[in-house]
Amino acid sequence: MLVERDEVLGTAAAAAAAARAGEGRWVLLASAAGMGRTAALDAIVRRESAGGAMRVARARCVPEEAGFPFALVRQVFPDDVAVPFSAPAGPDEQLVLHRLVACLARSSAKRPVLLAVDDLHHADEPSRRWIGYLARRITGLPVALVLTECLDQSEPTPLPAATGTTVRLCSLGAPAVTRIARAAGLTEEQAATCVEAGAGIPALVRALVADLGEGSLPRPPSGPARSRYRETITGWLRHRADPRSRHVCLALAVAADGGTPDGPGLLDQVADLCPHGRPPSARSVRRLGRMLRHPLAREAVLAAADPGETAALHARIARLLDESGAPATTVAARLLRVDRPGEGWMARSLAEAAEEAAGAGRVAEATAYLRHALSGPHPPDRRADLTLRLGALELPHSAAAGIRRLRTGLELHTDVRERAAAAPALSAALVAGRRTDTALRVLHQASRGADDELVQVLQTLGALISSHDAAAWRSAVARLHALAPTAPVTIEPLVCGLITEYEAGAGLCSAAEAVGRVRTRLAAPVDPRLRTAWLGSAATLLQWADHLPEARALADACLPAAPTPPDLTDAGVQCLLSVRAEAALWAGDFSRVVAENAPLVEASAGQGVRLPHLVAMVATAHAEAGRRAEAWEVLAGPGPSGADSSWEWNELRYARALLHAADGNWAAAYEDHLACGAGQAARDFVSPVATPWRSGAALALVRLGRRREARELAEEELRHARTWGTPRTVGRALRAHAAAVGGRSALDSLTEAAESLRSGPAPVELAETLVDLGRAHIEAGNGRKGRDALREAHAVAERLCGTAAPAPGGGAVNGAPPVLAGRLLGVVEEALREGRVRGRPRAMTGCPALTAAERRVVELAAAGHTNAHISAALHLTRRTVETHLTSAYRKLGVTRRAQLAPVLAREAEPAAPPPG
């Protein structure tokens, strides 16, 4: 069935009628490939030769015979021995052409002749000249000359317009294709596939209709394997298409296969990649480009290509994209199809794409780009840089692979300074893989032959690495003390920072001293190779000193924002990750701890990279949020510490002890606290600033009925805490001391602890202390103060949970069961129930509801002081001041600072005497 071919059939019928009347005409059917030229020619032959009205002479031209003179003519006159086998010249050719036309005239005199010639574009040149000769003399002959020609490979053959006409076969419109598909019983969806993938080309439409009639495309493994659609395209490309058309089609398929934008300009550039003669027409390029948007068409075209052809086209298209300023990942996606990216621009594009992908968190994609970049030839230094970067990306997901890459990158460097610059990356990776001794050897070997300054840089970095080994840490600190007096100005800040870390842990300096040393050096020049290490040390000390926003700011300035992965081949970055996590944990921001660190912990789990400190932080945050099962699961990830004496395992032991305590397993909690203490003591770390194990052990001993031992530990802890002098350490130690001593002394210690903790950013410790204080007051017979303390603890726990918690006392809210959001809220709820605090009495609003800390803040705010002034006057952080004001506004029923003074004034007015 021919659709939308009425003009073609009508023109041919008119030419045949004229020929039967003795006035011959020619008709040229011209179209792009696949438009049904042969089908139309067959239909014309059937119609016009029906009943013997015309004798048919047929010929079909093929590329294989294009070089043989008169190959086409010999098909028309198969028995005529007068057709020469060589091309005559000049008058001799004229004689041959004339004799052949005369022969046709004699034959047509007996019965009109329909001469049908298919694929004239493949004809040999002498035969084409004969066709032109015949077309000029056909008027007086009873001959209809019907020819077909492909426009993809040439313009229509110039024939005399006076004796015939050229008809262009256009692609089928969407309505026509839909009618064909629906007539074959296809669904609307299948008909749409025919419209899109068929591109109006009758041959492809017919093939698709046949294929879809047997099931969906592409075929499932259990379905019929044959695809007529694919065979039609691949057969044309392999057997009938000329080299130029084939190459253009492949180029466009390759361009579409990689998702290259298909604007006309770029499509034209892609088509120009064809190395064969005249470029294709813009119309042909656009038509093919539209067809090849469909994956079925692309798959069929690419199936006909050799791997070398597609790789070469991908390389050329990548170059076009690179020159046009396309994103690096777009260029690199092409280069992944090239076997060996041997040119410099290719390696550059792949490296840039790797950074772009890594910045977006697509690490697998980034590593694929770098691996492919390394498959090409590079100078040793360039190969070393690419290898080191690949190792850094691979490290969190495979310690073995990452360390192997980094070692290879280090060995590729031949210059001493370059090797020394690469050594810290391998060293940091080895630390992440818990191989501290090897990491130190790498730095020591890299310093051989280096100049004095470089040796000092590596020595100082080695000291930072040594903090992961108890014995090496002590020796490193001794060397730092010797280096400090003569250290270059750009190295001295880190030297001082590491010495101060040791002294802080050893109880040899206070928080104020440590902060003073840090702040005087933050603006000092620092060697770029030591920058992150110095900031990591500075941030650690600021965090220990409870300057959490400042410590967090230093970490955020160096660490990449999500989803970009951190570089674990930088020891300073490892330190900053720890600071960022612990600062958020100490501030009670448990969701941030999990969000920022759980992805890295999960990615590295079981891959040889063990991050005990981050694991401890994530587990503790889960536990504080009330997810103890998840916390235990996370803690199991790193496995046993073995011979590794890194400080990170002490943090893990401390976290495990906290979870045992939350589960009520006090014996296990005590054992883990002691293990943590033993690990810290091996490093001379006696201060409770990082892991207050003595306080935890004392609380466990009290629960186990061993109060005398608990008191010894608590008093020792309090002595070290006062040396450091921050509200958090002192408040924690006082709480443990209260539990150990009991009685009136306990109440005094808890009161002092609460006052201390209110002045610092320690919400978890404050809530725990207020619960103990409330219980102690109630036991001492002072129920009002006890209930006030418990209500204050409840407010702190609510703020930490960030949820609308149920009312104090655990009662249902609007008939719904209570929801305990977080460990602390559960502890407070239990204490409120024990203290029989059933809710906030009506009297406990307004000024009486304010805590002592809130009252001091409100009075200063009512007097006109800013939050900054209040913070300085009360030695509180800005965040704590804002928290107290928010709580006070709610209790006082006000919304603005200006309303505070009138509320306080009303409270100060004496009550009116009773009447009478």
C-alpha positions in Angstrom: 0.0 0.0 0.0 1.4 3.3 -1.1 0.4 6.3 1.1 0.8 9.9 0.1 2.1 9.0 -3.3 -0.8 10.1 -5.5 1.2 12.8 -7.2 3.9 10.3 -8.2 1.5 7.8 -9.6 -0.4 10.4 -11.4 2.7 11.9 -13.1 3.9 8.5 -14.1 0.4 7.6 -15.5 0.4 10.7 -17.6 3.9 10.0 -19.0 2.9 6.4 -19.9 -0.3 7.6 -21.6 1.7 10.0 -23.7 4.2 7.3 -24.6 1.4 5.0 -25.7 0.2 7.8 -27.9 3.7 8.0 -29.5 4.9 11.0 -27.4 7.5 9.7 -25.0 8.2 11.3 -21.6 10.6 10.8 -18.8 9.8 10.9 -15.0 12.6 11.0 -12.4 11.6 9.9 -8.9 14.1 11.6 -6.6 14.2 11.2 -2.8 16.4 10.6 0.2 17.2 7.0 1.1 14.3 4.8 2.3 11.5 7.0 0.9 10.1 4.1 -1.2 11.5 4.9 -4.6 11.7 1.3 -5.6 8.3 0.5 -4.2 6.9 3.4 -6.2 8.7 2.3 -9.3 7.3 -1.3 -8.9 3.8 0.1 -8.5 4.1 2.2 -11.7 5.4 -0.9 -13.6 2.5 -3.0 -12.4 -0.1 -0.4 -13.3 1.2 0.7 -16.7 2.1 -2.8 -17.9 -1.2 -4.4 -16.8 -2.9 -6.3 -19.6 0.2 -6.1 -21.8 -0.4 -2.4 -22.5 3.4 -1.8 -22.5 6.5 -3.9 -22.6 8.7 -3.4 -19.6 12.5 -3.1 -19.7 14.1 -2.9 -16.3 17.5 -2.1 -15.0 18.9 -1.6 -11.6 22.2 0.1 -11.0 24.6 -1.0 -8.2 27.8 0.5 -6.9 29.8 -2.6 -7.8 29.2 -2.0 -11.6 29.6 1.8 -11.6 33.1 1.4 -13.0 32.0 -0.8 -16.0 31.1 1.2 -19.2 27.5 0.6 -20.3 26.7 -1.7 -17.4 23.2 -0.1 -17.2 22.6 -0.2 -20.9 23.6 -3.8 -21.1 20.6 -4.6 -18.8 18.3 -2.8 -21.2 19.7 -4.6 -24.2 20.9 -7.9 -22.8 21.0 -9.7 -26.2 22.5 -6.9 -28.3 26.1 -7.7 -29.0 26.6 -4.1 -30.3 26.8 -2.7 -26.7 30.6 -2.1 -26.3 32.5 -3.1 -23.2 34.7 0.0 -23.3 33.9 3.6 -23.4 34.4 5.1 -26.9 35.3 8.7 -27.2 34.0 11.6 -29.3 32.2 10.7 -32.5 32.5 7.0 -31.7 30.5 7.4 -28.5 27.9 9.5 -30.4 27.5 6.6 -32.9 27.0 4.1 -30.1 24.4 6.3 -28.3 22.5 6.9 -31.5 22.5 3.2 -32.5 21.1 2.2 -29.0 18.3 4.8 -29.2 17.5 3.5 -32.7 17.4 0.0 -31.4 14.9 1.1 -28.7 12.8 2.9 -31.3 12.5 -0.2 -33.4 11.5 -2.3 -30.4 8.9 0.3 -29.2 7.4 0.5 -32.6 6.0 -3.0 -32.1 4.7 -2.2 -28.6 5.2 0.9 -26.3 8.0 0.4 -23.9 8.2 1.3 -20.2 11.9 1.6 -19.4 12.3 1.5 -15.6 15.7 2.3 -14.2 16.3 2.1 -10.4 19.0 3.9 -8.5 20.4 6.0 -11.3 22.9 7.5 -8.9 24.9 4.2 -9.0 25.0 4.2 -12.9 28.2 4.2 -14.8 29.1 7.4 -16.6 28.6 6.2 -20.3 25.2 4.8 -19.4 24.2 8.1 -17.7 25.2 9.9 -20.9 23.0 7.5 -22.8 20.1 8.2 -20.5 20.5 12.0 -21.1 20.8 11.4 -24.9 17.6 9.3 -24.8 15.7 12.0 -22.7 16.5 14.6 -25.3 15.1 12.5 -28.2 12.3 10.7 -26.4 9.4 13.0 -27.6 9.0 11.1 -30.9 9.2 7.6 -29.4 6.5 5.5 -27.7 8.7 5.1 -24.7 8.1 6.1 -21.0 11.4 6.5 -19.1 10.9 6.2 -15.4 14.0 6.5 -13.2 14.8 6.7 -9.5 17.6 8.5 -7.8 18.8 9.0 -4.2 19.3 12.7 -3.3 21.5 11.8 -0.3 24.4 11.2 -2.6 23.9 13.7 -5.4 21.6 16.4 -6.8 19.0 15.1 -9.4 20.6 14.2 -12.7 20.1 17.2 -15.1 17.5 16.0 -17.8 15.8 18.3 -20.3 12.7 19.8 -18.7 10.9 20.0 -22.0 10.6 16.2 -22.3 9.8 15.2 -18.7 9.6 16.1 -15.0 11.2 15.3 -11.7 9.0 14.3 -8.8 10.4 14.4 -5.2 9.2 11.7 -2.8 8.8 13.4 0.6 8.7 11.7 4.0 5.3 10.5 5.2 3.5 12.8 7.6 2.6 11.7 11.1 -1.1 11.2 10.3 -0.2 8.9 7.4 2.2 6.8 9.6 -0.4 6.6 12.3 -3.1 5.3 9.9 -0.7 2.6 8.7 0.2 1.6 12.2 -3.4 1.5 13.4 -4.5 -0.4 10.3 -2.0 -3.0 11.3 -3.6 -3.3 14.7 -0.9 -1.5 16.7 -1.7 0.5 19.9 -1.5 4.3 20.1 1.8 4.0 21.9 3.2 1.7 19.2 1.9 4.0 16.6 3.8 6.9 18.3 7.0 4.8 18.2 6.5 4.3 14.4 6.1 8.1 14.0 9.3 8.9 16.1 11.6 6.1 15.0 10.3 5.8 11.5 11.0 9.5 10.7 8.4 9.2 7.9 10.6 6.9 5.9 8.3 4.2 4.4 10.9 1.4 4.5 11.5 2.0 8.2 7.8 2.5 9.0 7.0 -0.9 7.3 9.8 -2.6 9.2 8.6 -1.1 12.5 5.0 -2.1 11.9 6.1 -5.6 11.3 8.3 -5.7 14.3 5.8 -4.2 16.7 3.2 -6.6 15.5 5.3 -9.3 17.1 5.9 -7.6 20.4 7.7 -4.6 22.0 11.1 -3.3 21.1 13.8 -3.9 22.1 13.2 -7.6 22.3 13.2 -9.3 25.7 15.5 -12.3 26.0 12.5 -14.7 25.6 11.1 -12.9 22.6 11.8 -13.2 18.8 15.4 -12.1 18.1 14.9 -10.7 14.6 14.3 -7.0 14.1 13.4 -5.9 10.6 13.9 -2.3 11.6 17.4 -2.9 12.6 18.1 -5.1 9.6 16.8 -2.4 7.2 19.1 0.3 8.6 22.2 -1.9 9.0 21.6 -3.5 5.6 21.5 -0.1 3.9 24.6 1.2 5.7 26.6 -2.0 5.0 25.6 -2.7 1.5 23.9 0.1 -0.3 25.0 3.4 1.2 27.9 5.2 -0.3 30.9 6.0 2.0 29.9 9.6 2.5 26.3 8.9 3.4 27.3 6.1 5.7 29.8 8.3 7.5 27.4 11.1 8.0 24.8 8.7 9.4 27.3 7.2 11.8 28.5 10.7 12.9 25.0 11.8 13.7 24.2 8.6 15.5 27.4 8.9 17.6 26.6 12.5 18.3 23.0 11.7 19.4 24.2 8.6 21.4 26.3 10.8 23.7 23.6 13.3 24.4 25.2 16.0 22.4 22.9 19.0 21.9 21.3 18.7 18.4 21.2 22.3 17.4 21.6 22.8 13.6 25.0 24.4 14.0 26.5 21.5 15.9 24.8 18.9 13.7 26.3 20.6 10.6 29.8 20.6 12.3 29.4 16.9 13.1 28.4 16.1 9.5 31.4 18.0 8.3 33.6 15.4 10.0 32.9 13.3 7.0 36.2 12.8 5.0 34.4 12.1 1.7 34.1 14.9 -0.8 31.1 17.2 -0.8 29.4 17.7 2.5 25.8 16.6 2.9 22.9 19.0 2.5 21.6 20.8 5.6 18.2 19.4 5.0 19.5 15.8 4.9 21.5 16.4 8.1 18.5 17.8 10.0 16.3 14.9 8.8 18.7 12.3 9.9 19.4 14.1 13.2 15.6 14.0 14.0 15.4 10.3 13.3 18.5 9.5 15.3 17.1 11.1 18.4 15.3 7.8 18.9 17.3 5.1 20.7 16.1 2.3 18.3 17.5 4.2 15.3 20.8 5.0 17.1 21.2 1.4 18.2 20.6 0.1 14.6 23.1 2.6 13.1 25.8 2.0 15.6 25.4 -1.8 15.2 26.6 -1.3 11.6 29.7 0.5 12.7 33.2 -0.8 13.4 34.5 0.0 16.9 37.3 2.1 15.5 34.9 4.2 13.5 32.8 5.1 16.6 35.9 5.8 18.8 37.3 8.1 16.2 34.0 10.0 15.9 33.7 10.3 19.6 37.1 11.8 19.7 36.3 14.3 17.0 33.0 15.3 18.6 34.7 15.6 22.0 37.2 18.0 20.3 34.3 20.1 18.8 32.6 20.2 22.2 35.9 21.2 24.0 36.5 24.0 21.5 32.9 25.2 21.8 33.2 25.6 25.6 31.0 22.6 26.6 31.1 21.5 30.3 34.1 19.2 31.0 31.8 16.3 31.9 30.1 16.5 28.6 33.5 16.3 26.8 34.8 13.6 29.1 31.7 11.4 28.5 32.8 11.3 24.9 36.4 10.6 25.7 35.4 7.5 27.8 34.6 5.9 24.4 38.1 6.5 23.1 40.5 3.6 23.8 43.5 5.7 24.7 43.2 9.5 25.3 46.6 10.2 23.9 46.4 14.0 23.4 47.1 16.5 26.1 43.7 18.3 25.8 42.0 14.9 26.4 43.8 14.3 29.7 43.0 17.9 30.7 39.3 17.5 30.0 39.1 14.2 31.8 40.9 15.7 34.9 38.6 18.8 34.9 35.5 16.5 34.6 36.8 14.4 37.5 36.9 17.5 39.7 33.5 18.6 38.5 32.0 15.2 39.2 33.7 14.9 42.6 32.4 18.4 43.6 28.9 17.2 42.9 29.4 14.0 45.0 29.6 11.7 42.0 32.8 10.0 43.1 32.4 6.8 41.0 32.1 9.0 37.9 35.1 11.0 38.9 37.3 8.0 39.4 36.2 6.6 36.0 37.4 9.8 34.3 40.7 9.7 36.1 41.3 6.0 35.4 40.6 6.6 31.7 42.9 9.7 31.7 45.7 7.5 33.0 45.3 5.0 30.2 46.9 7.5 27.8 50.6 8.5 27.5 51.7 11.2 30.0 55.0 12.7 31.2 55.9 11.2 34.6 55.0 14.3 36.6 51.6 14.6 35.0 50.9 10.9 35.5 52.0 11.3 39.1 49.5 14.1 39.7 46.6 12.2 38.1 47.5 9.1 40.1 47.6 11.0 43.4 44.3 12.6 42.8 42.7 9.2 41.8 44.1 7.7 45.0 42.5 10.4 47.1 39.1 9.7 45.5 39.5 5.9 45.8 40.7 6.0 49.4 37.3 6.2 51.3 35.9 3.4 49.2 38.9 1.1 49.2 41.9 1.7 51.5 44.0 -0.8 49.6 43.3 0.7 46.2 43.8 4.3 47.4 47.0 3.6 49.2 48.4 1.6 46.2 47.6 4.5 43.9 49.2 7.1 46.2 52.3 5.0 46.6 52.6 4.7 42.8 52.1 8.5 42.4 54.8 9.1 45.0 57.2 6.8 43.2 56.6 8.5 39.8 58.1 11.7 41.1 61.8 11.9 40.6 62.5 15.3 42.1 63.2 15.4 45.9 60.8 18.3 46.5 58.0 16.8 44.5 58.4 13.5 46.3 58.3 15.4 49.6 55.2 17.2 48.5 53.4 13.9 47.7 54.5 12.0 50.8 52.0 13.7 53.2 49.1 12.5 51.1 50.3 8.9 51.3 51.1 9.3 55.0 47.6 10.6 55.8 46.0 7.8 53.8 48.0 5.2 55.8 46.7 6.8 59.0 43.2 6.5 57.7 44.0 2.8 57.1 45.3 2.6 60.7 49.0 2.1 59.6 50.6 4.9 61.6 54.1 3.4 61.8 54.2 3.1 58.0 52.9 6.6 57.6 55.8 7.9 59.8 58.3 6.0 57.8 57.0 7.5 54.5 57.6 11.0 55.9 61.0 10.1 57.2 62.1 8.7 53.9 60.8 11.7 52.0 62.9 14.0 54.0 66.1 12.4 53.0 68.1 14.8 50.8 65.6 17.6 51.3 66.6 21.1 52.4 66.3 22.2 56.0 63.0 24.0 55.7 61.3 21.0 53.9 62.7 18.7 56.6 61.1 20.9 59.3 57.8 20.9 57.4 57.8 17.1 57.2 58.9 16.8 60.8 56.0 18.9 62.0 53.5 17.0 59.9 55.1 13.9 61.3 54.3 15.1 64.8 50.6 15.5 63.8 50.6 12.0 62.4 52.3 10.8 65.6 49.3 11.7 67.7 47.8 8.5 66.4 50.5 6.5 68.2 51.0 6.8 71.9 54.8 6.2 72.1 55.5 8.2 68.9 53.4 11.1 70.2 55.6 11.5 73.3 58.8 11.5 71.3 57.3 13.9 68.7 56.4 16.4 71.4 59.9 16.3 72.8 61.2 17.1 69.3 58.7 19.9 68.9 59.9 21.5 72.1 63.5 21.4 70.7 62.3 22.9 67.4 60.0 25.6 68.8 62.8 28.2 69.6 64.2 28.2 66.1 61.2 27.2 64.0 60.6 29.4 61.0 57.8 31.9 61.3 55.6 29.9 58.9 56.0 26.6 60.8 55.9 27.9 64.4 52.1 28.2 64.6 51.6 24.5 64.1 54.5 23.6 66.4 52.9 25.8 69.1 49.5 24.3 68.4 50.6 20.7 68.8 52.6 21.5 71.9 49.6 23.2 73.4 47.4 20.2 72.5 49.8 18.0 74.5 49.9 20.4 77.5 46.1 20.7 77.5 45.7 17.0 77.6 48.5 16.6 80.2 46.8 19.2 82.5 49.7 21.6 82.1 47.7 24.6 80.9 44.3 26.2 81.1 41.7 26.9 78.4 42.4 30.6 78.7 46.1 30.0 78.0 45.4 27.7 75.1 43.0 30.2 73.5 45.4 33.0 74.0 48.1 31.1 72.1 45.8 30.2 69.3 44.3 33.6 68.7 47.7 35.4 68.6 48.7 33.1 65.8 45.6 32.8 63.7 46.5 35.9 61.7 50.2 34.8 61.3 51.6 33.6 58.0 51.6 29.8 57.7 53.3 27.5 55.2 50.6 26.5 52.7 51.7 22.8 53.2 50.8 23.2 56.9 47.7 25.3 56.6 45.0 22.7 57.2 47.1 21.0 59.8 47.5 24.2 61.7 43.8 25.1 61.4 42.9 21.6 62.6 45.1 22.1 65.7 43.7 25.6 66.4 40.1 24.4 65.9 40.7 21.5 68.3 42.0 23.8 71.0 39.1 26.2 70.5 36.6 23.4 70.6 38.1 22.0 73.9 37.8 25.6 75.3 34.1 25.6 74.4 34.5 28.3 71.7 32.4 26.1 69.5 31.2 28.6 66.8 34.8 29.7 66.3 36.1 26.2 66.0 33.2 25.3 63.6 34.0 28.3 61.5 37.6 27.2 61.0 36.5 23.8 60.0 33.8 25.1 57.6 36.4 27.3 56.0 38.5 24.3 54.9 36.1 21.5 54.5 34.1 21.2 51.3 30.3 21.6 51.4 28.2 18.5 50.7 28.1 16.5 48.5 31.8 17.1 47.7 33.8 14.4 49.6 36.5 15.4 52.0 40.1 14.7 51.1 41.3 12.1 53.5 44.8 12.3 52.1 45.2 15.6 54.1 45.9 15.0 57.8 44.6 18.4 58.6 41.3 17.7 56.9 41.0 14.5 59.0 41.4 16.7 62.1 39.0 19.3 60.9 36.4 16.6 60.3 36.7 15.5 63.9 36.4 19.0 65.2 33.3 19.8 63.1 31.6 16.6 64.2 32.4 17.0 67.9 31.6 20.7 68.0 28.1 19.9 66.6 27.7 17.1 69.2 28.7 19.3 72.1 26.3 21.9 70.9 23.5 19.4 70.9 23.0 19.5 67.1 22.7 15.8 66.7 20.9 15.9 63.3 23.9 17.8 61.9 26.4 15.3 63.3 24.6 12.5 61.5 23.9 14.4 58.3 27.5 15.6 57.9 29.4 12.4 58.9 27.2 9.4 58.4 27.7 9.3 54.6 31.5 9.2 55.0 31.2 6.6 57.8 28.9 4.4 55.7 31.0 4.8 52.5 34.2 3.7 54.2 32.6 0.9 56.4 34.3 -2.4 55.5 36.6 -0.8 53.0 39.8 -0.7 55.1 39.4 3.0 56.1 38.5 3.1 59.7 37.4 6.4 61.2 36.8 5.6 64.9 36.3 9.2 66.0 33.7 10.0 63.4 32.0 6.6 64.2 31.9 7.6 67.8 30.4 11.0 67.1 27.7 9.5 64.8 26.9 6.7 67.2 26.6 9.2 70.1 24.3 11.5 68.1 22.1 8.5 67.2 21.9 7.6 70.9 21.1 11.1 72.0 18.3 11.2 69.4 16.9 8.0 70.9 18.1 5.6 68.2 20.2 3.3 70.4 19.9 0.3 68.0 21.4 2.4 65.1 24.0 3.7 67.5 25.2 0.1 68.4 25.2 -0.8 64.7 27.4 2.1 63.9 29.8 1.4 66.7 30.3 -2.2 65.4 31.7 -0.9 62.1 35.4 -0.2 62.8 36.0 -3.5 64.6 38.6 -4.0 67.3 41.6 -1.6 67.6 44.2 -4.3 67.8 47.7 -2.8 68.4 46.6 0.6 67.2 47.0 3.2 70.0 45.4 6.2 68.2 43.5 8.6 70.3 40.5 7.9 68.1 40.0 4.5 69.7 39.7 6.2 73.1 36.8 8.3 71.8 35.2 5.1 70.5 35.6 3.4 73.9 34.1 6.4 75.6 31.1 6.4 73.2 30.6 2.7 73.9 30.6 3.4 77.6 27.9 6.0 77.2 25.7 3.6 75.3 26.2 0.9 78.0 25.2 3.4 80.6 22.1 4.4 78.6 21.2 0.7 78.5 21.7 0.4 82.3 24.7 -2.0 81.9 26.8 -0.2 84.5 29.5 -2.9 84.7 30.2 -2.8 81.0 30.1 1.0 81.1 32.7 1.0 83.9 35.0 -1.3 82.0 34.9 0.7 78.8 35.5 3.9 80.8 38.6 2.3 82.4 39.8 1.1 78.9 39.4 4.7 77.6 41.4 6.0 80.6 44.2 3.6 80.1 44.5 4.6 76.5 44.5 8.3 77.4 47.1 7.8 80.1 49.4 6.1 77.6 49.5 9.4 75.8 49.9 11.5 79.0 46.3 12.7 78.5 44.8 13.2 82.0 42.5 16.2 81.4 38.7 15.5 81.1 38.5 18.0 78.2 38.0 15.3 75.5 36.9 12.1 77.2 35.7 12.6 80.8 36.1 8.9 81.5 36.6 9.4 85.3 33.2 11.1 85.6 31.6 8.3 83.6 33.3 5.7 85.6 32.4 7.4 88.9 28.7 7.5 87.9 28.9 3.8 87.0 30.6 2.9 90.3 27.8 4.7 92.2 25.2 2.6 90.5 27.3 -0.5 91.3 27.4 0.5 95.0 31.1 1.3 95.1 30.8 4.9 96.3 34.3 5.2 97.8 36.1 4.4 94.6 33.7 6.7 92.7 34.6 9.6 95.1 38.3 9.1 94.4 37.8 9.2 90.7 35.4 12.2 90.9 37.7 14.3 93.0 40.6 13.6 90.7 38.4 14.6 87.7 37.3 17.8 89.4 40.9 18.8 90.1 41.9 18.4 86.4 38.7 20.1 85.3 39.4 23.2 87.4 42.8 23.3 85.9 41.3 23.5 82.4 38.6 25.8 83.7 35.7 25.6 81.2 32.1 25.5 82.4 31.6 22.2 80.6 34.5 20.3 82.2 33.9 21.8 85.6 30.1 21.2 85.5 30.5 17.6 84.4 33.0 16.9 87.1 30.8 18.5 89.8 27.9 16.4 88.7 30.0 13.2 89.1 31.3 14.5 92.4 27.8 15.0 93.6 26.7 11.5 92.7 29.8 10.1 94.6 29.5 12.2 97.8 25.7 12.4 98.2 23.9 14.4 101.0 24.1 18.1 101.4 27.5 18.2 99.6 25.9 16.7 96.6 23.3 19.5 96.5 26.0 22.2 96.7 28.0 20.5 93.9 25.0 20.2 91.7 24.0 23.9 92.3 27.5 25.0 91.4 27.5 22.7 88.4 24.2 24.1 87.1 25.4 27.7 87.5 28.6 26.8 85.7 26.9 25.0 82.8 24.4 27.8 82.3 27.2 30.0 81.4 28.6 27.8 78.6 27.3 26.0 75.5 26.7 22.6 77.1 23.0 21.9 76.7 23.3 18.1 77.2 25.4 18.4 80.4 23.1 21.2 81.7 19.9 19.1 81.2 21.5 16.1 82.9 22.7 18.2 85.8 19.3 20.0 86.2 17.6 16.6 86.4 20.0 15.5 89.2 19.6 18.9 90.9 15.8 18.7 90.7 15.8 15.2 92.3 18.2 16.3 95.0 16.0 19.3 95.9 13.0 17.1 96.1 14.8 14.5 98.2 15.9 17.3 100.5 12.3 18.4 101.0 12.4 21.5 98.7 9.8 20.5 96.2 9.4 23.9 94.6 13.1 24.3 93.7 13.2 20.7 92.5 10.2 21.1 90.2 11.7 24.4 88.9 14.9 22.6 88.0 13.1 19.8 86.3 11.0 22.2 84.3 14.2 24.0 83.2 15.7 20.6 82.2 12.6 19.9 80.2 12.8 23.2 78.4 16.5 22.5 77.5 15.6 18.9 76.3 12.8 20.2 74.2 15.0 22.7 72.5 17.6 20.0 71.8 15.0 17.7 70.3 13.6 20.4 68.1 10.1 18.9 68.4 6.9 19.7 70.1 7.3 17.4 73.0 4.4 16.2 75.2 3.6 18.1 78.3 5.7 17.4 81.5 4.5 14.4 83.3 4.2 12.3 80.2 0.4 12.7 79.9 -1.4 12.3 76.7 -1.9 15.4 74.5 -5.3 15.7 73.0 -5.8 12.0 73.6 -2.7 10.9 71.7 0.0 8.9 73.4 3.2 10.8 74.3 6.2 10.8 72.0 9.6 10.7 73.5 12.0 12.4 71.0 15.5 11.9 72.2 17.3 10.3 75.1 17.4 13.4 77.3 13.7 14.1 76.9 13.0 10.6 78.0 15.3 11.1 81.1 13.6 14.3 82.0 10.1 12.9 81.5 10.9 10.1 83.8 12.2 12.5 86.5 9.1 14.6 86.1 6.9 11.6 86.7 9.0 10.6 89.7 8.7 14.1 91.1 5.0 14.0 90.4 5.2 17.1 88.2 2.0 16.8 86.3 2.2 20.0 84.3 3.0 23.6 84.5 0.7 25.2 87.1 -1.0 28.3 86.1 1.2 30.2 88.5 4.3 29.0 86.7 4.0 31.5 83.9 5.3 35.0 83.9 8.3 36.0 86.0 8.1 33.1 88.5 8.6 30.7 85.6 12.0 32.1 84.7 15.1 30.2 85.6 17.9 32.1 87.4 19.9 32.3 84.2 16.9 33.5 82.2 16.1 36.1 84.8 19.7 37.6 84.6 19.5 37.8 80.9 16.0 39.3 80.9 17.0 42.0 83.4 20.0 43.1 81.3 17.9 43.0 78.1 15.2 45.1 79.7 17.8 47.6 80.8 18.7 48.1 77.1 21.8 46.0 76.7 22.4 44.2 73.4 22.9 40.5 73.1 26.6 41.1 72.6 26.9 43.1 75.8 24.9 40.5 77.7 27.1 37.7 76.3 30.3 39.5 77.5 28.8 40.5 80.9 27.6 37.0 81.8 30.4 35.1 80.0 27.8 33.3 77.8 27.9 32.6 74.1 25.6 34.6 71.9 23.6 31.5 71.1 23.0 30.8 74.8 21.8 34.4 75.3 19.4 34.0 72.4 18.1 30.7 73.7 17.4 32.2 77.2 15.6 35.1 75.6 13.4 32.9 73.4 12.4 30.8 76.4 11.8 33.9 78.5 9.6 35.5 75.8 7.4 32.4 75.8 7.1 32.3 79.5 6.3 36.0 79.8 4.0 36.1 76.9 5.8 38.9 75.1 7.2 39.1 71.5 9.5 42.1 71.7 12.4 43.3 73.8 10.6 46.6 74.6 7.9 44.7 76.4 10.3 43.2 79.0 10.7 46.3 81.2 6.9 46.8 81.8 6.5 43.1 82.7 9.3 43.3 85.2 8.0 46.5 86.6 4.5 45.0 87.2 6.1 42.1 89.1 8.0 44.6 91.4 4.8 46.4 92.4 3.6 45.5 95.9 0.4 43.6 96.0 -2.8 45.6 96.9 -4.1 45.1 100.5 -7.2 43.1 100.9 -10.5 45.1 101.1 -11.8 46.0 104.6 
